[in-house]
Amino acid sequence: MKIALYLYGSIIIFEGVFLLFSEYFTFITIKFALGIALLIGAILAFFTAFTRKRKHVQFAYHALHALAMLVNGIAILLFVNTMETLSYLTAFLLLFYAISEIAFCNWLFNLKNEVKSKILVVRVLLGLSVGIATAVLMNFYTVNFSIVLRGFGILFTIIGFNILLYEPIMKTKTSNEP
């Protein structure tokens, strides 16, 4: 069901837009909005991953992201008491996304299926960009948390649009299993 995928992408975009304007909110508001949005996004990502009759590689990818978002959302809601901890956990999620995006593309290259290479290149570049941008942003957390959160907001927005513009990568099915 594609509606879950679109809602999942929209929640990620919401997180990004919210973080772009986070300087106007209190820490508690940011913490709860981000934590709850991650939990809702995780549920939608799980739904996206497991509502398919065939478990293709790309849906295992959504399940991994859902698990990471679930753990991150719970950690933010239960354990975050400072803006510094919030930025570390958010950076960890973004770095996980970057690494998993690149690993996912590598995984697809190793399959016996025909793969749309230009989409893979875009996704590898997206993963590299998110990883590098996250590392650069974390150098600013001691200077200004607002810059870091706005940067994270931009990254979440880009990731959300990537999910919304999701296009099947594999041209053929990986199996005939029900």
Stockholm file with secondary structure:
# STOCKHOLM 1.0

chainA/1-178         MKIALYLYGSIIIFEGVFLLFSEYFTFITIKFALGIALLIGAILAFFTAFTRKRKHVQFAYHALHALAMLVNGIAILLFVNTMETLSYLTAFLLLFYAISEIAFCNWLFNLKNEVKSKILVVRVLLGLSVGIATAVLMNFYTVNFSIVLRGFGILFTIIGFNILLYEPIMKTKTSNEP
#=GR chainA/1-178 SS CHHHHHHHHHHHHHHHHHHHTGGGSCHHHHHHHHHHHHHHHHHHHHHHHHSCSSCCHHHHHHHHHHHHHHHHHHHHHHHCCSHHHHHHHHHHHHHHHHHHHHHHHHHHHTSSSCBCHHHHHHHHHHHHHHHHHHHHHGGGTTTCHHHHHHHHHHHHHHHHHHHHTCCCCBSSCSCCCC
#=GC SS_cons         CHHHHHHHHHHHHHHHHHHHTGGGSCHHHHHHHHHHHHHHHHHHHHHHHHSCSSCCHHHHHHHHHHHHHHHHHHHHHHHCCSHHHHHHHHHHHHHHHHHHHHHHHHHHHTSSSCBCHHHHHHHHHHHHHHHHHHHHHGGGTTTCHHHHHHHHHHHHHHHHHHHHTCCCCBSSCSCCCC
//
